[in-house]
Amino acid sequence: MGNTGLCVCKNGFGALPIQRISKEDAVRLLIRAYEGGVDYFDTARAYTDSEEKIGQALKIIPRERIVLATKTM
């Protein structure tokens, strides 16, 4: 990731679509993505409740093994 020294998989998870599914489904999807090799998750405050859903998944996904990016205006 640029000059940060962070290395992530080429496939990241953009969290915009999870705003349209239930919290339980989102958590299952996020865990499945992680188990499939995704280690970069991108969200934004504008994605309604996606940050909250990712937070729920991080109770299960080891935080030290992923890179989480978020943005705000």
CNS distance restraints for C-alpha pairs under 8 A (distance, minus, plus):
assign (resid   1 and name CA) (resid   5 and name CA) 6.75 0.50 0.50
assign (resid   1 and name CA) (resid   6 and name CA) 5.54 0.50 0.50
assign (resid   1 and name CA) (resid   7 and name CA) 6.10 0.50 0.50
assign (resid   1 and name CA) (resid   8 and name CA) 7.18 0.50 0.50
assign (resid   2 and name CA) (resid   6 and name CA) 7.95 0.50 0.50
assign (resid   8 and name CA) (resid  39 and name CA) 6.03 0.50 0.50
assign (resid   8 and name CA) (resid  40 and name CA) 6.11 0.50 0.50
assign (resid   8 and name CA) (resid  66 and name CA) 7.98 0.50 0.50
assign (resid   8 and name CA) (resid  67 and name CA) 7.40 0.50 0.50
assign (resid   9 and name CA) (resid  37 and name CA) 7.29 0.50 0.50
assign (resid   9 and name CA) (resid  38 and name CA) 6.27 0.50 0.50
assign (resid   9 and name CA) (resid  39 and name CA) 6.18 0.50 0.50
assign (resid   9 and name CA) (resid  40 and name CA) 6.94 0.50 0.50
assign (resid  11 and name CA) (resid  38 and name CA) 6.25 0.50 0.50
assign (resid  11 and name CA) (resid  40 and name CA) 7.56 0.50 0.50
assign (resid  12 and name CA) (resid  38 and name CA) 5.84 0.50 0.50
assign (resid  12 and name CA) (resid  39 and name CA) 6.78 0.50 0.50
assign (resid  12 and name CA) (resid  40 and name CA) 4.81 0.50 0.50
assign (resid  12 and name CA) (resid  41 and name CA) 5.79 0.50 0.50
assign (resid  12 and name CA) (resid  42 and name CA) 7.35 0.50 0.50
assign (resid  13 and name CA) (resid  33 and name CA) 7.56 0.50 0.50
assign (resid  13 and name CA) (resid  38 and name CA) 6.85 0.50 0.50
assign (resid  13 and name CA) (resid  40 and name CA) 6.20 0.50 0.50
assign (resid  13 and name CA) (resid  41 and name CA) 4.71 0.50 0.50
assign (resid  13 and name CA) (resid  42 and name CA) 6.08 0.50 0.50
assign (resid  14 and name CA) (resid  41 and name CA) 6.10 0.50 0.50
assign (resid  14 and name CA) (resid  42 and name CA) 4.91 0.50 0.50
assign (resid  14 and name CA) (resid  43 and name CA) 6.28 0.50 0.50
assign (resid  15 and name CA) (resid  19 and name CA) 7.55 0.50 0.50
assign (resid  15 and name CA) (resid  41 and name CA) 7.03 0.50 0.50
assign (resid  15 and name CA) (resid  42 and name CA) 5.89 0.50 0.50
assign (resid  15 and name CA) (resid  43 and name CA) 5.05 0.50 0.50
assign (resid  15 and name CA) (resid  44 and name CA) 7.95 0.50 0.50
assign (resid  15 and name CA) (resid  47 and name CA) 7.45 0.50 0.50
assign (resid  15 and name CA) (resid  50 and name CA) 6.17 0.50 0.50
assign (resid  16 and name CA) (resid  43 and name CA) 6.63 0.50 0.50
assign (resid  16 and name CA) (resid  44 and name CA) 7.88 0.50 0.50
assign (resid  16 and name CA) (resid  47 and name CA) 5.45 0.50 0.50
assign (resid  16 and name CA) (resid  50 and name CA) 6.94 0.50 0.50
assign (resid  17 and name CA) (resid  21 and name CA) 7.74 0.50 0.50
assign (resid  18 and name CA) (resid  22 and name CA) 7.86 0.50 0.50
assign (resid  18 and name CA) (resid  26 and name CA) 5.78 0.50 0.50
assign (resid  18 and name CA) (resid  50 and name CA) 6.08 0.50 0.50
assign (resid  18 and name CA) (resid  53 and name CA) 7.98 0.50 0.50
assign (resid  19 and name CA) (resid  47 and name CA) 6.34 0.50 0.50
assign (resid  19 and name CA) (resid  48 and name CA) 6.20 0.50 0.50
assign (resid  19 and name CA) (resid  49 and name CA) 5.85 0.50 0.50
assign (resid  19 and name CA) (resid  50 and name CA) 5.43 0.50 0.50
assign (resid  21 and name CA) (resid  25 and name CA) 6.29 0.50 0.50
assign (resid  21 and name CA) (resid  26 and name CA) 6.23 0.50 0.50
assign (resid  22 and name CA) (resid  26 and name CA) 6.06 0.50 0.50
assign (resid  23 and name CA) (resid  27 and name CA) 6.11 0.50 0.50
assign (resid  23 and name CA) (resid  53 and name CA) 5.73 0.50 0.50
assign (resid  24 and name CA) (resid  28 and name CA) 6.31 0.50 0.50
assign (resid  25 and name CA) (resid  29 and name CA) 6.09 0.50 0.50
assign (resid  26 and name CA) (resid  30 and name CA) 6.05 0.50 0.50
assign (resid  26 and name CA) (resid  53 and name CA) 6.37 0.50 0.50
assign (resid  26 and name CA) (resid  54 and name CA) 7.87 0.50 0.50
assign (resid  27 and name CA) (resid  31 and name CA) 6.13 0.50 0.50
assign (resid  27 and name CA) (resid  53 and name CA) 6.32 0.50 0.50
assign (resid  27 and name CA) (resid  54 and name CA) 6.95 0.50 0.50
assign (resid  27 and name CA) (resid  56 and name CA) 6.59 0.50 0.50
assign (resid  27 and name CA) (resid  57 and name CA) 4.93 0.50 0.50
assign (resid  28 and name CA) (resid  32 and name CA) 6.09 0.50 0.50
assign (resid  28 and name CA) (resid  57 and name CA) 7.74 0.50 0.50
assign (resid  29 and name CA) (resid  33 and name CA) 6.11 0.50 0.50
assign (resid  30 and name CA) (resid  34 and name CA) 6.23 0.50 0.50
assign (resid  30 and name CA) (resid  54 and name CA) 7.29 0.50 0.50
assign (resid  30 and name CA) (resid  57 and name CA) 6.50 0.50 0.50
assign (resid  31 and name CA) (resid  35 and name CA) 6.10 0.50 0.50
assign (resid  31 and name CA) (resid  57 and name CA) 6.56 0.50 0.50
assign (resid  31 and name CA) (resid  60 and name CA) 7.70 0.50 0.50
assign (resid  31 and name CA) (resid  61 and name CA) 6.64 0.50 0.50
assign (resid  32 and name CA) (resid  36 and name CA) 6.06 0.50 0.50
assign (resid  33 and name CA) (resid  37 and name CA) 6.54 0.50 0.50
assign (resid  33 and name CA) (resid  38 and name CA) 5.45 0.50 0.50
assign (resid  34 and name CA) (resid  38 and name CA) 4.67 0.50 0.50
assign (resid  34 and name CA) (resid  39 and name CA) 6.11 0.50 0.50
assign (resid  34 and name CA) (resid  61 and name CA) 7.42 0.50 0.50
assign (resid  39 and name CA) (resid  65 and name CA) 6.81 0.50 0.50
assign (resid  39 and name CA) (resid  66 and name CA) 4.52 0.50 0.50
assign (resid  39 and name CA) (resid  67 and name CA) 6.12 0.50 0.50
assign (resid  40 and name CA) (resid  66 and name CA) 5.78 0.50 0.50
assign (resid  40 and name CA) (resid  67 and name CA) 4.81 0.50 0.50
assign (resid  40 and name CA) (resid  68 and name CA) 5.98 0.50 0.50
assign (resid  40 and name CA) (resid  69 and name CA) 7.75 0.50 0.50
assign (resid  41 and name CA) (resid  66 and name CA) 7.54 0.50 0.50
assign (resid  41 and name CA) (resid  67 and name CA) 6.33 0.50 0.50
assign (resid  41 and name CA) (resid  68 and name CA) 4.96 0.50 0.50
assign (resid  41 and name CA) (resid  69 and name CA) 6.25 0.50 0.50
assign (resid  42 and name CA) (resid  68 and name CA) 6.01 0.50 0.50
assign (resid  42 and name CA) (resid  69 and name CA) 4.76 0.50 0.50
assign (resid  42 and name CA) (resid  70 and name CA) 5.85 0.50 0.50
assign (resid  43 and name CA) (resid  47 and name CA) 6.81 0.50 0.50
assign (resid  43 and name CA) (resid  50 and name CA) 6.68 0.50 0.50
assign (resid  43 and name CA) (resid  51 and name CA) 6.48 0.50 0.50
assign (resid  43 and name CA) (resid  68 and name CA) 7.86 0.50 0.50
assign (resid  43 and name CA) (resid  69 and name CA) 6.20 0.50 0.50
assign (resid  43 and name CA) (resid  70 and name CA) 4.74 0.50 0.50
assign (resid  43 and name CA) (resid  71 and name CA) 6.84 0.50 0.50
assign (resid  44 and name CA) (resid  50 and name CA) 7.53 0.50 0.50
assign (resid  44 and name CA) (resid  51 and name CA) 7.02 0.50 0.50
assign (resid  44 and name CA) (resid  69 and name CA) 7.95 0.50 0.50
assign (resid  44 and name CA) (resid  70 and name CA) 4.73 0.50 0.50
assign (resid  44 and name CA) (resid  71 and name CA) 4.65 0.50 0.50
assign (resid  44 and name CA) (resid  72 and name CA) 6.14 0.50 0.50
assign (resid  45 and name CA) (resid  49 and name CA) 7.74 0.50 0.50
assign (resid  45 and name CA) (resid  50 and name CA) 7.73 0.50 0.50
assign (resid  45 and name CA) (resid  51 and name CA) 6.87 0.50 0.50
assign (resid  45 and name CA) (resid  70 and name CA) 7.23 0.50 0.50
assign (resid  45 and name CA) (resid  71 and name CA) 6.45 0.50 0.50
assign (resid  45 and name CA) (resid  72 and name CA) 5.74 0.50 0.50
assign (resid  46 and name CA) (resid  72 and name CA) 7.22 0.50 0.50
assign (resid  47 and name CA) (resid  51 and name CA) 7.65 0.50 0.50
assign (resid  49 and name CA) (resid  53 and name CA) 6.38 0.50 0.50
assign (resid  50 and name CA) (resid  54 and name CA) 6.12 0.50 0.50
assign (resid  51 and name CA) (resid  55 and name CA) 6.09 0.50 0.50
assign (resid  52 and name CA) (resid  56 and name CA) 6.37 0.50 0.50
assign (resid  53 and name CA) (resid  57 and name CA) 6.43 0.50 0.50
assign (resid  54 and name CA) (resid  58 and name CA) 6.17 0.50 0.50
assign (resid  55 and name CA) (resid  59 and name CA) 6.88 0.50 0.50
assign (resid  56 and name CA) (resid  60 and name CA) 7.73 0.50 0.50
assign (resid  57 and name CA) (resid  61 and name CA) 6.08 0.50 0.50
assign (resid  58 and name CA) (resid  62 and name CA) 6.62 0.50 0.50
assign (resid  58 and name CA) (resid  63 and name CA) 6.18 0.50 0.50
assign (resid  62 and name CA) (resid  66 and name CA) 7.35 0.50 0.50
assign (resid  63 and name CA) (resid  67 and name CA) 7.94 0.50 0.50
